[in-house]
Amino acid sequence: MPEWVSALRLLGPEFSQSEELWIAELPRERAADVMARLRGLGFGAELAVYVRPRLKRPAIRDGRTREARARRDSTPGFTNRGVRSDEEGRFSLTPEVLALRLGKRAEGHVLDLSCGIGGNAIGFARAGCRVTAVDLDGTRLAMAKHNAKLYGVADRVTFVQADARTVEVDADLAFIDPPWGGDYNKTRTTLEDLPLLADVLDRGRRPLWAKVPPSFDARTVDASAEAWFGEAAGDRHRVKFTLLRF
Ligand SMILES: C[S@@+](CC[C@H](N)C(=O)[O-])C[C@H]1O[C@@H](n2cnc3c(N)ncnc32)[C@H](O)[C@@H]1O
């Protein structure tokens, strides 16, 4: 387990560490649930799950069904009524509570290089930062503007329709939540899968924080990594994204 993932948060309090293994004695159902939750998760490395005695197929299947059901109760995006969104915006929105928490770690002027419908930009602004929010897509940018008004932070955010690669704005911190490419089943992703992030990095923007999928192999970049978990019952033990700090 990489150091930047809280193993206890991921696995639950029953687990304890013994050398390279995290071990717990669990009722069969709980073991099936943990197994389902860890399925396909690798953080870029190999994460192997052993259950002894082996679980029978129906128990594994039931665990997967419970996991799929639990996923429906996930940490909400925007909670204010009246927010505007399109499908991609809703799908890629950073949960409100996590965006605000991230915002509280920043200060000064933040440049959000791919703001979408504004999840992070609004989080930074609510935490007191001045924000320049950039997106290539004008429709989504207009939605972000509307949403910022709804959250009472429009006066702290400047919206710019531009390409993140070429936008020329100086800031204390740049943040990027690039498109993740749509394949959420990959067990390992790198900069090759996130070309927008790769380009922004190549252009030397620093300091830069990036929100990348949990499958990102953080060993392939020169950055500190941190796994961010959900808050709702259905994703409290699930890594929602990895934060890279360059
Ligand atoms: C993952 S979403 C951002 C979600 C946002 N952080 C939120 O929580 O609402 C990625 C956004 O990047 C935008 N995008 C894609 N290519 C871009 C580029 N070259 N420059 C700026 N924005 C770009 C897309 O239009 C999309 O809205």
The ligand as an SDF file (V2000), in Angstrom:
LIG
                    3D

 27 29  0  0  0  0  0  0  0  0999 V2000
  -12.7960   17.1790  -14.9510 C   0  0  0  0  0  0  0  0  0  0  0  0
  -13.5560   18.6310  -15.5950 S   0  0  0  0  0  0  0  0  0  0  0  0
  -13.2900   19.7930  -14.3100 C   0  0  0  0  0  0  0  0  0  0  0  0
  -14.2540   19.6440  -13.1680 C   0  0  0  0  0  0  0  0  0  0  0  0
  -14.1560   20.7260  -12.1240 C   0  0  0  0  0  0  0  0  0  0  0  0
  -12.8950   20.6570  -11.3930 N   0  0  0  0  0  0  0  0  0  0  0  0
  -15.3080   20.6690  -11.1410 C   0  0  0  0  0  0  0  0  0  0  0  0
  -15.1250   20.1670  -10.0160 O   0  0  0  0  0  0  0  0  0  0  0  0
  -16.4140   21.1110  -11.4950 O   0  0  0  0  0  0  0  0  0  0  0  0
  -12.4190   19.0410  -16.8450 C   0  0  0  0  0  0  0  0  0  0  0  0
  -12.7280   20.2960  -17.6580 C   0  0  0  0  0  0  0  0  0  0  0  0
  -11.5890   20.5650  -18.4880 O   0  0  0  0  0  0  0  0  0  0  0  0
  -12.0390   21.2740  -19.6010 C   0  0  0  0  0  0  0  0  0  0  0  0
  -10.9650   21.2700  -20.6200 N   0  0  0  0  0  0  0  0  0  0  0  0
  -10.6250   20.2940  -21.4690 C   0  0  0  0  0  0  0  0  0  0  0  0
   -9.5600   20.6700  -22.2120 N   0  0  0  0  0  0  0  0  0  0  0  0
   -9.2280   21.9190  -21.8070 C   0  0  0  0  0  0  0  0  0  0  0  0
   -8.2080   22.8370  -22.1850 C   0  0  0  0  0  0  0  0  0  0  0  0
   -7.3110   22.5550  -23.1320 N   0  0  0  0  0  0  0  0  0  0  0  0
   -8.1510   24.0390  -21.5440 N   0  0  0  0  0  0  0  0  0  0  0  0
   -9.0450   24.3520  -20.5840 C   0  0  0  0  0  0  0  0  0  0  0  0
  -10.0310   23.5140  -20.1900 N   0  0  0  0  0  0  0  0  0  0  0  0
  -10.1190   22.3110  -20.7970 C   0  0  0  0  0  0  0  0  0  0  0  0
  -13.3150   20.5700  -20.0000 C   0  0  0  0  0  0  0  0  0  0  0  0
  -14.1200   21.4300  -20.7860 O   0  0  0  0  0  0  0  0  0  0  0  0
  -13.9160   20.2230  -18.6230 C   0  0  0  0  0  0  0  0  0  0  0  0
  -14.8940   21.1560  -18.2620 O   0  0  0  0  0  0  0  0  0  0  0  0
  1  2  1  0
  2  3  1  0
  2 10  1  0
  3  4  1  0
  4  5  1  0
  5  6  1  0
  5  7  1  0
  7  8  2  0
  7  9  1  0
 10 11  1  0
 11 12  1  0
 11 26  1  0
 12 13  1  0
 13 14  1  0
 13 24  1  0
 14 15  1  0
 14 23  1  0
 15 16  2  0
 16 17  1  0
 17 18  1  0
 17 23  2  0
 18 19  1  0
 18 20  2  0
 20 21  1  0
 21 22  2  0
 22 23  1  0
 24 25  1  0
 24 26  1  0
 26 27  1  0
M  CHG  2   2   1   9  -1
M  END
$$$$
